[in-house]
Amino acid sequence: MISQKTCFVISPIGDEGSDVREEADALLWIIRQALEKYRFRVVRIDEIARSAQITPEILRYVRESALCIIILTGENPNVFYEAGRRHETNKPFIQLIRKGEKIPFD
């Protein structure tokens, strides 16, 4: 069972050393600084022990976490999919996007 004080970060992650990874890591650090003082456990999927199939684990965190923070920067299809799945739960989420980028209408 996922802790009631878990914040799952849905984000593009990118390859180690890439610009995408550097930005994702920086945002993760900021989110942790903001939420850990409220005793949230902040988790991103690459930090979780991996099973043979990662998708069921992602969906479990999307469904069960108390809060999700969704990084829409870069129009990542996996992020959009997970955002839609979170929306189905009627649980709280926060969406972030880089200034100047637009969220696709459809």
Secondary structure, DSSP 8 states (H G I E B T S, - for coil): ---TTEEEEE----STTSHHHHHHHHHHHHHHHHHGGGT-EEEEGGGS---S-HHHHHHHHHHH-SEEEEE-TT--HHHHHHHHHHHHHT--EEEE--TT------
